[in-house]
């Protein structure tokens, strides 16, 4: 079951021509479209289903700098700056609030890992992150119980509402001149003299000079039809929403086996911090060697499982012509079922840490699919072999929080402006030039 979303109506007419086509109406796609439209660039966003109907509405809603991969921190800093201004900038409610985030540490070893990140990453960027004691954590998190060794705390981090944010930003992009087309899958691109000439959607062609692929977990499949190799896998998660909980923490917090965020309605989004599923699928074989370091590093939080998903993806066409139905039309919205045992563990863990959750009323549960790269940082990049083609994907569970920064960066890359941060860590070419990118042990 998917969370209820603020609906975004589709424009009724597909334009014959535009400046940029953005493929994908998740939070990355709509932020890219917004920043392009705000610059006066003609932009059309095409979404195969509905705006934010996949992972962009199913994530935790955390907006953080804390715990980021060192390569992502500058982008996260810019994203938080933009989040702080977002409601005023777009004239709509995204749910963003500065609330702070706490990482509770169960053992001294956990605390030492957080201290390493603080020493090597946070201080280099002058972040307000700090280590706090068990007693200090209890002051920030009233009702906290359990033998915690301490915590890492970043007061300036925040939260937003995934079911509100992407729709609100999409509508802001439309007010700035963008066209928003839902139920409109892009089947592929057309080129002329080696560069982008346009796209072919299920409803016809759109001529354009540039294309941004922000397709989330579908991006690797789309690229494969173009002859581009994009190593990407899906990690499945499960999330629940509670009714109103009296006396719960205002600050977002994670601990062993749980993570939670207060919602605008007084309930909480609760999930299992350390129990996610990587299904064995054909891409696991294609990209397996590149993902082994990541799976080894996160063996305590990602479980590998073989299920019917292998055969389902095996039967999915990897090549198709642009005048026939594409895989994106056959699955409008990826809606994985949440695994109850994962949610039950999260309930037990959060209730042990905060007794006020013992009798929580679970109103809604859902599953999600996270787009992951081998080094767990995104691709935000042009593709040298196809001038005018750009990719923004593989955000590895971090996309919602850094989406405003990612959207701004991508818009600047498309228009050729000086980028707000160094884009080189996010280049697509790192996967094909022999760089052997690896995940950071500090993240």
C-alpha positions as CSV (number, residue, x, y, z in Angstrom):
1,X,0.0,0.0,0.0
2,X,1.4,3.4,-1.0
3,X,1.1,6.5,1.3
4,X,-1.6,9.0,0.3
5,X,-0.1,11.7,-1.9
6,X,-1.1,15.3,-2.7
7,X,-2.3,14.9,-6.3
8,X,-0.7,16.8,-9.2
9,X,-2.9,17.2,-12.3
10,X,-1.3,16.6,-15.6
11,X,-1.1,19.2,-18.3
12,X,-3.4,18.1,-21.1
13,X,-1.3,18.9,-24.1
14,X,2.1,17.4,-24.9
15,X,4.3,20.1,-26.5
16,X,5.9,19.4,-29.8
17,X,9.1,21.2,-28.7
18,X,10.8,22.3,-25.4
19,X,14.3,23.1,-24.2
20,X,14.8,20.3,-21.7
21,X,12.8,17.1,-21.1
22,X,13.1,15.7,-17.5
23,X,12.3,12.0,-17.3
24,X,10.9,11.1,-13.9
25,X,8.6,12.9,-11.5
26,X,10.2,12.0,-8.3
27,X,11.8,14.6,-5.9
28,X,15.0,14.8,-8.0
29,X,13.1,15.3,-11.3
30,X,10.8,17.9,-9.9
31,X,13.6,19.8,-8.2
32,X,15.6,19.8,-11.5
33,X,12.5,21.0,-13.4
34,X,11.9,23.7,-10.8
35,X,15.4,25.1,-11.0
36,X,15.5,25.0,-14.8
37,X,12.1,26.7,-15.1
38,X,13.1,29.4,-12.5
39,X,16.0,30.2,-14.9
40,X,13.5,30.7,-17.7
41,X,14.5,27.5,-19.5
42,X,11.6,25.8,-21.3
43,X,11.2,22.4,-19.6
44,X,8.8,19.5,-19.8
45,X,8.7,16.8,-17.1
46,X,7.4,13.4,-18.1
47,X,6.3,10.9,-15.5
48,X,5.2,7.4,-16.3
49,X,2.9,7.2,-13.3
50,X,2.1,10.0,-10.8
51,X,4.3,12.6,-9.2
52,X,6.4,11.2,-6.3
53,X,4.4,7.9,-6.3
54,X,7.5,5.7,-5.8
55,X,10.4,6.2,-3.4
56,X,10.0,10.0,-3.2
57,X,6.9,9.6,-1.1
58,X,8.0,6.5,0.7
59,X,11.2,7.6,2.4
60,X,11.7,8.7,6.0
61,X,11.6,12.5,5.2
62,X,15.0,13.2,6.9
63,X,16.9,16.2,5.6
64,X,20.4,15.8,7.0
65,X,24.1,16.6,6.7
66,X,25.0,14.3,9.6
67,X,26.5,11.0,8.7
68,X,26.9,11.8,5.0
69,X,29.6,10.4,2.8
70,X,32.4,13.0,2.7
71,X,31.8,13.4,-1.1
72,X,28.1,14.3,-0.5
73,X,28.6,16.8,2.4
74,X,29.0,20.0,0.3
75,X,25.8,19.1,-1.6
76,X,24.0,18.3,1.6
77,X,25.0,21.7,3.1
78,X,23.5,23.5,0.0
79,X,20.4,21.3,0.2
80,X,19.7,22.2,3.8
81,X,20.2,25.9,3.0
82,X,17.6,25.5,0.3
83,X,15.2,23.4,2.5
84,X,15.3,26.2,5.1
85,X,14.0,28.6,2.5
86,X,11.8,26.3,0.5
87,X,8.3,27.0,1.9
88,X,8.8,30.7,1.4
89,X,10.5,30.3,-2.0
90,X,7.7,28.2,-3.6
91,X,4.8,29.6,-1.5
92,X,3.7,26.2,-0.4
93,X,4.0,23.7,2.5
94,X,6.7,21.1,2.1
95,X,6.6,20.1,5.8
96,X,10.2,21.2,6.3
97,X,11.0,22.0,9.9
98,X,14.4,22.3,11.6
99,X,14.2,19.7,14.4
100,X,17.7,18.2,14.7
101,X,18.7,14.6,14.3
102,X,20.2,12.2,16.8
103,X,22.1,9.0,16.1
104,X,21.9,6.9,19.3
105,X,24.9,4.7,19.9
106,X,24.5,1.4,21.7
107,X,28.1,0.5,22.2
108,X,31.4,2.2,22.6
109,X,32.4,0.9,19.1
110,X,29.4,2.6,17.6
111,X,30.3,5.8,19.4
112,X,33.9,5.7,18.1
113,X,32.6,5.3,14.5
114,X,30.5,8.4,14.9
115,X,33.5,10.2,16.5
116,X,35.6,9.3,13.4
117,X,33.0,10.9,11.1
118,X,32.9,14.0,13.4
119,X,36.7,14.4,13.4
120,X,37.3,13.7,9.7
121,X,34.2,15.1,8.0
122,X,32.1,17.3,10.1
123,X,34.8,19.5,11.5
124,X,36.4,20.0,8.1
125,X,33.1,21.5,6.9
126,X,32.4,23.4,10.2
127,X,29.1,21.5,10.8
128,X,27.3,21.9,14.1
129,X,27.4,18.1,14.7
130,X,28.6,17.1,18.2
131,X,28.9,14.0,20.4
132,X,26.6,14.0,23.4
133,X,26.3,11.8,26.5
134,X,23.5,9.5,27.4
135,X,22.2,12.2,29.9
136,X,22.3,14.9,27.3
137,X,20.5,12.7,24.8
138,X,17.7,12.2,27.3
139,X,17.3,15.9,27.6
140,X,16.9,16.3,23.8
141,X,14.7,13.1,23.6
142,X,12.3,13.1,26.6
143,X,11.3,9.6,27.6
144,X,14.4,7.9,26.3
145,X,15.2,4.6,28.0
146,X,17.9,2.0,27.6
147,X,21.7,1.7,28.1
148,X,22.9,4.0,25.3
149,X,26.7,4.8,25.2
150,X,26.0,8.3,23.8
151,X,25.0,9.9,20.5
152,X,25.9,12.1,17.6
153,X,23.6,15.1,17.3
154,X,23.2,17.8,14.6
155,X,20.8,20.5,15.7
156,X,20.5,22.2,12.3
157,X,19.3,19.1,10.4
158,X,15.6,18.8,9.7
159,X,12.6,16.9,8.4
160,X,10.0,17.4,5.6
161,X,6.9,15.6,4.4
162,X,7.6,13.4,1.4
163,X,3.9,13.3,0.4
164,X,3.8,17.1,0.3
165,X,7.2,18.2,-0.9
166,X,7.6,16.8,-4.4
167,X,4.0,17.7,-5.4
168,X,4.5,21.2,-4.0
169,X,7.7,21.7,-5.9
170,X,6.2,20.3,-9.1
171,X,3.4,22.9,-8.9
172,X,6.0,25.6,-8.3
173,X,7.8,24.5,-11.4
174,X,4.6,24.7,-13.3
175,X,3.9,28.2,-12.1
176,X,7.4,29.1,-13.4
177,X,6.5,27.8,-16.8
178,X,7.3,24.0,-16.7
179,X,4.9,21.5,-18.3
180,X,4.1,18.5,-16.1
181,X,2.9,15.4,-17.9
182,X,1.8,12.3,-15.8
183,X,0.8,8.9,-17.2
184,X,3.3,9.7,-19.9
185,X,6.3,7.3,-20.1
186,X,9.3,8.2,-22.2
187,X,10.3,5.2,-24.3
188,X,13.7,6.6,-25.3
189,X,15.7,9.4,-26.9
190,X,16.4,10.4,-30.5
191,X,19.7,11.7,-31.7
192,X,21.0,13.6,-34.7
193,X,24.7,13.8,-35.5
194,X,25.4,12.1,-32.2
195,X,23.6,14.5,-29.9
196,X,20.1,14.8,-28.4
197,X,17.4,15.7,-30.9
198,X,14.3,14.8,-28.8
199,X,12.5,12.1,-26.9
200,X,9.7,9.6,-27.8
201,X,7.0,9.3,-25.3
202,X,4.0,6.9,-25.4
203,X,2.0,9.9,-26.7
204,X,4.5,11.0,-29.4
205,X,7.7,12.9,-29.9
206,X,9.0,16.0,-28.2
207,X,11.9,17.9,-29.8
208,X,14.5,19.2,-27.3
209,X,18.2,20.0,-26.9
210,X,18.7,18.3,-23.6
211,X,17.3,15.4,-21.6
212,X,17.7,14.7,-17.9
213,X,17.1,11.1,-16.8
214,X,15.9,11.2,-13.1
215,X,14.3,7.8,-13.3
216,X,15.2,6.4,-9.9
217,X,15.3,2.6,-9.9
218,X,14.3,2.5,-13.6
219,X,17.4,4.5,-14.7
220,X,19.7,1.5,-15.4
221,X,17.0,-0.2,-17.5
222,X,16.5,3.0,-19.5
223,X,20.2,3.5,-20.0
224,X,20.6,-0.1,-21.1
225,X,18.3,0.5,-24.1
226,X,20.7,3.3,-25.1
227,X,23.7,1.0,-24.9
228,X,24.9,2.8,-21.7
229,X,26.1,0.7,-18.7
230,X,24.8,2.1,-15.4
231,X,25.5,-0.2,-12.4
232,X,22.5,0.2,-10.1
233,X,20.6,-2.2,-7.9
234,X,17.4,-1.9,-5.8
235,X,17.2,-2.2,-2.0
236,X,13.8,-2.7,-0.6
237,X,12.6,-1.1,2.7
238,X,9.5,-1.1,4.8
239,X,8.0,1.9,6.6
240,X,5.0,2.6,8.8
241,X,3.0,5.6,9.9
242,X,1.5,5.9,13.3
243,X,-1.5,7.9,14.6
244,X,-0.9,10.7,17.1
245,X,1.6,9.8,19.8
246,X,1.5,12.0,22.9
247,X,4.9,12.8,24.4
248,X,7.0,11.5,21.5
249,X,10.3,13.3,20.6
250,X,10.3,16.3,18.4
251,X,13.9,15.5,17.2
252,X,14.3,12.8,14.6
253,X,16.3,9.9,16.0
254,X,17.7,6.5,15.0
255,X,19.0,3.7,17.2
256,X,19.6,0.0,16.9
257,X,16.7,-1.4,14.8
258,X,14.7,1.8,14.4
259,X,14.4,5.3,13.0
260,X,11.6,7.8,13.5
261,X,10.4,11.2,12.5
262,X,7.6,13.3,13.8
263,X,5.0,14.2,11.2
264,X,3.0,17.4,10.8
265,X,-0.2,15.5,11.9
266,X,1.4,14.5,15.2
267,X,2.0,10.9,14.2
268,X,5.4,9.4,13.4
269,X,7.1,7.8,10.4
270,X,8.8,4.7,11.9
271,X,11.1,2.3,10.1
272,X,13.9,-0.2,10.7
273,X,17.3,1.4,10.4
274,X,19.2,-1.8,10.0
275,X,17.0,-4.3,8.1
276,X,16.7,-3.8,4.4
277,X,16.4,-6.4,1.5
278,X,18.6,-6.7,-1.6
279,X,16.8,-9.1,-3.9
280,X,18.9,-11.3,-6.1
281,X,18.0,-10.3,-9.6
282,X,19.7,-10.6,-13.0
283,X,21.4,-7.2,-12.4
284,X,22.9,-8.7,-9.2
285,X,24.9,-11.0,-11.5
286,X,25.6,-8.3,-14.1
287,X,26.9,-5.8,-11.5
288,X,27.8,-8.2,-8.7
289,X,31.6,-7.6,-8.5
290,X,31.1,-3.8,-8.3
291,X,28.6,-4.1,-5.4
292,X,30.5,-6.6,-3.3
293,X,32.4,-3.9,-1.3
294,X,29.1,-2.1,-0.5
295,X,27.3,-5.2,0.6
296,X,30.3,-6.2,2.8
297,X,30.5,-2.8,4.4
298,X,26.7,-2.8,5.1
299,X,26.3,-6.5,5.9
300,X,24.6,-5.6,9.2
301,X,21.9,-3.5,7.5
302,X,21.3,-5.1,4.1
303,X,20.1,-8.8,3.7
304,X,20.5,-10.5,0.4
305,X,17.4,-12.7,-0.5
306,X,16.4,-14.8,-3.5
307,X,12.7,-14.6,-4.4
308,X,10.3,-14.5,-7.3
309,X,11.7,-11.0,-8.1
310,X,14.5,-12.7,-10.1
311,X,12.2,-14.3,-12.6
312,X,10.0,-11.2,-12.8
313,X,13.0,-9.0,-13.8
314,X,14.4,-11.8,-16.0
315,X,11.3,-11.6,-18.1
316,X,11.4,-7.8,-18.3
317,X,12.6,-6.7,-21.8
318,X,16.0,-5.1,-21.8
319,X,15.7,-3.8,-25.4
320,X,12.6,-2.3,-27.1
321,X,11.9,-0.2,-30.1
322,X,10.4,3.3,-29.6
323,X,7.2,2.5,-31.5
324,X,6.3,-0.3,-29.1
325,X,5.2,-0.5,-25.5
326,X,8.1,0.0,-23.0
327,X,8.6,-1.6,-19.6
328,X,7.7,1.7,-18.1
329,X,4.2,1.6,-19.4
330,X,3.7,-1.9,-18.0
331,X,4.6,-0.9,-14.4
332,X,3.3,2.6,-13.8
333,X,4.0,2.6,-10.1
334,X,6.4,0.2,-8.4
335,X,4.6,-0.7,-5.2
336,X,6.5,-3.4,-3.3
337,X,4.8,-5.0,-0.3
338,X,6.3,-4.1,3.1
339,X,7.7,-7.1,5.0
340,X,5.8,-7.4,8.3
341,X,8.7,-9.0,10.2
342,X,10.9,-6.0,9.5
343,X,8.2,-3.6,10.8
344,X,7.5,-5.7,13.9
345,X,11.2,-5.5,14.7
346,X,11.1,-1.7,14.3
347,X,8.0,-1.6,16.6
348,X,9.8,-3.6,19.3
349,X,13.0,-1.5,19.0
350,X,11.3,1.9,19.1
351,X,9.0,0.8,22.0
352,X,12.1,-0.3,24.0
353,X,13.8,3.1,23.5
354,X,10.6,5.2,24.0
355,X,7.9,3.5,26.0
356,X,5.3,6.1,24.8
357,X,5.3,4.0,21.5
358,X,4.1,0.8,23.3
359,X,0.5,1.3,22.3
360,X,1.1,3.2,19.1
361,X,-1.6,2.8,16.4
362,X,-0.1,1.8,13.1
363,X,-2.3,3.6,10.5
364,X,-0.5,2.8,7.3
365,X,2.4,0.6,6.1
366,X,4.2,0.6,2.8
367,X,7.3,-0.7,1.0
368,X,9.8,1.2,-1.2
369,X,12.6,0.5,-3.6
370,X,15.8,2.5,-3.2
371,X,18.1,3.1,-6.2
372,X,21.7,2.3,-5.1
373,X,25.1,2.7,-6.8
374,X,28.2,0.7,-5.9
375,X,29.8,3.6,-4.0
376,X,26.4,4.7,-2.5
377,X,26.6,8.2,-3.9
378,X,24.6,9.5,-6.9
379,X,25.2,10.1,-10.5
380,X,24.6,13.8,-11.3
381,X,26.3,14.2,-14.6
382,X,26.3,14.6,-18.3
383,X,27.2,11.6,-20.5
384,X,30.1,12.4,-22.8
385,X,29.1,9.9,-25.5
386,X,25.6,11.5,-25.9
387,X,25.9,15.3,-25.8
388,X,22.8,16.8,-24.3
389,X,22.0,13.7,-22.2
390,X,22.3,14.0,-18.4
391,X,21.7,11.5,-15.5
392,X,20.5,12.2,-12.0
393,X,20.0,8.9,-10.2
394,X,21.4,6.4,-7.7
395,X,20.9,8.5,-4.6
396,X,21.2,5.4,-2.4
397,X,18.6,6.4,0.2
398,X,19.8,10.0,0.4
399,X,17.9,11.5,-2.4
400,X,15.0,13.2,-0.6
401,X,17.3,15.1,1.8
402,X,19.7,16.4,-0.8
403,X,17.1,16.9,-3.6
404,X,17.1,20.7,-3.6
405,X,20.9,20.8,-3.9
406,X,20.9,18.0,-6.5
407,X,18.2,19.7,-8.6
408,X,20.1,23.0,-8.5
409,X,23.4,21.3,-9.5
410,X,21.8,19.4,-12.4
411,X,20.1,22.6,-13.7
412,X,23.5,24.3,-13.6
413,X,25.2,21.4,-15.5
414,X,22.5,21.5,-18.1
415,X,22.7,25.3,-18.7
416,X,26.5,25.3,-18.5
417,X,26.7,27.6,-15.4
418,X,29.3,27.4,-12.7
419,X,28.1,24.5,-10.5
420,X,27.2,25.2,-6.9
421,X,29.5,22.4,-5.7
422,X,32.3,20.4,-7.4
423,X,30.4,17.8,-9.5
424,X,33.3,15.5,-10.2
425,X,32.5,12.9,-7.4
426,X,29.1,12.4,-9.1
427,X,30.3,11.9,-12.7
428,X,28.9,9.1,-14.7
429,X,32.3,8.3,-16.2
430,X,33.6,6.9,-12.9
431,X,31.7,3.6,-13.7
432,X,33.3,3.2,-17.1
433,X,36.8,4.7,-16.9
434,X,38.4,2.2,-14.6
435,X,38.1,4.3,-11.5
436,X,36.7,1.4,-9.4
437,X,34.6,3.7,-7.1
438,X,34.1,2.4,-3.5
439,X,31.7,3.3,-0.7
440,X,33.1,5.4,2.2
441,X,33.6,3.6,5.5
442,X,32.8,6.9,7.2
443,X,29.2,7.1,5.9
